[in-house]
Amino acid sequence: MAKRVVVDPITRIEGHLRIEAEIKDGKIVDAYSSGTMVRGLEIILQGRDPRDAWAYTQRACGVCTTVHALASVRTVEDALGISVPPNAELIRNLMFCAQYMQDHVVHFYHLHALDWVDVVNALKADPRQTSEIQKSISRWPKSSPKYFADVQARVKAFAESGQLGIFANAYWGHPAYKLPPEVNLLGVAHYLEALEWQKELVKVHTIFGGKNPHPNYLVGGVPCAINTEEVNALNADRLAHVGTLFDHAREFIEQVYIPDLLAVAGFYKDWGAIGGGLENYLAYGDLPTAGYNNPDSFKFPRGIIVGRNLAEVLPVDGNNAEEIQEFISHSWYEYSDGDQAGRHPYAGETKLNYTGPKPPYDQLNVDQKYSWLKTPRWKGKPMEVGPLARMLVAYASGREDAQEVVNSALKALNVPVAALFSTLGRTAARGLETQLVSNWSKEFYAQLLANIKNGDTSTFNGERWEPESWPAEARGVGMTEAPRGALAHWIVIKNRKIDNYQLVVPSTWNASPRDPQGQRSAYEAALVGTPVADPEQPVEILRTIHSFDPCIACAVHLYDEDGTYSHKLDVF
């Protein structure tokens, strides 16, 4: 008989997520993903000025803030037929690149690494051997035996005090950990270094957008004026600082992140056959080099792969009502045409209808509604979105730079292409695309400087900015790639106000419950077949779920009818 294991909340993510898994004979035979937060932005936006939507949608999350703003301004620009100047496109691309580089490094070290790195075991390491390992995989200067001995002493002080601080509440000593003590010490040292590193790169957002998180955006362009001599504008000093920040970021990615990724992956090659889940992948693409309306120019290509067929990339159209639809048969919402219907986001409805048990509760009633996430489908098919989807679409599209980094990693690890379809492949893809993004940021930065030197300083297009020029009704879609995957916003404008606004975010695709046909979405599908050594300490569940980098924060907290916040922790 299968044993039901409940992990609630999943920690080291953004937002609230509950996973229930049925384990039999040491493997997961079924799984259920429940978003325990209710989305409300669509309701908040009704009746507001479309030009302000980005400021609200950006607050969906404190992590992937810029991409929501980017999707939002593109949505309005698409609806009203507004194009942006080349410099604005380049600045948006640079903010996008900074977000990816910072977000992926934070995910690897601070959200995901502790699923593979045993912090307490690092106390057994020989710092001299750790130093030798570091020197063998990169030229990173912080590599002396004394440096690693100092890190080890800091962790030892935590342990002896009985308070591990940021390393508390984990499954240290679990038999699923395979790294030798010296590699564990390497991982802990770089975890601490990455904490300091990541706060510097986001200064790019402050320079271009005024602040971080939630930098400013602008329909029709970007909110920063270029004037190399003006102290309050995007001047020569600030542009030079942007270049320095990107140079330092590339150095860390090339000399710390990627070497660590390959070093850790080498001890977990068996996870190249675990956690594959769905066989369909969706990427909207981004980073235009010849305008957003020309997807063929995107650095990240747009497309769909079905059945893991890397010989064919299918197109995707966000305006086609027959392609993208959201279902609610297992979600705590209701549609005016019934629970079995699917709705394109232009006709989307956000009507809350909680029918589940009153928290706290032991188990979900998975035969009925069990999540606050809707269930999106592409032509009725479930899709995985995220770094793996992006890299597979790029690889299958014949992009040479993507093929080069993927083939190089496969060769270094001595694993087949099939290993990409896994928890390990998902984690590796995130690092490999970070490598690509760091290179692309250099191209965008050089192009921006070249434009300025040639006398082009325009960053805003005021055409059709004033509501008096708008049609009585308009609609548009803004598509991008959040670090966690395909993100799109849809808007319907009537009488110069927002009549309907719908967000379909990456974790809606990946973390959603079953659809009316009983098809699992990505999280649920990926968990099936995952081995679990100890159901009381299911680190393996965390590994696969964290490989998606969950972000459930496009919502607000769930309260009971008395206004009390409800929360239950069954398994940490």
Secondary structure, 3 states (H helix, E strand, C coil): CCEEEEECCCCCCECCEEEEEEEECCEEEEEEEEECCECCHHHHHCCCCHHHHHHHHHHHCCCCHHHHHHHHHHHHHHHHCCCCCHHHHHHHHHHHHHHHHHHHHHHHHHHHHHHCCCCHHHHHCCHHHHHHHHHHHCCCCCCCHHHHHHHHHHHHHHHHHCCCHHHCCCCCCCCCCCCCHHHHHHHHHHHHHHHHHHHHHCHHHHHHHCCCCCCCCECCECCCCECCCCCCCECHHHHHHHHHHHHHHHHHHHHHHHHHHHHHHCCCHHHHHCCCCCCCEEECCECCCCCCCCHHHCCECCEEECCCCCCCCECCCCCCCCCEEEECCCECECCCCCCCCEECHHHCCCCECCCCCCCCCCCCCCCCCCECCCEEEECCECCECCHHHHHHHHHHCCCHHHHHHHHHHHHHHCCCHHHHCCHHHHHHHHHHHHHHHHHHHHHHHHHHHHHHHCCCCCCECCCCCCHHHCCCEEEEEEEEEECCEEEEEEEEEECCEEEEEEEECHHHHHHCCCCCCCCCCHHHHHHCCCECCCCCCCHHHHHHHHCCCCECCCCECCECCCCCECCCCCCC
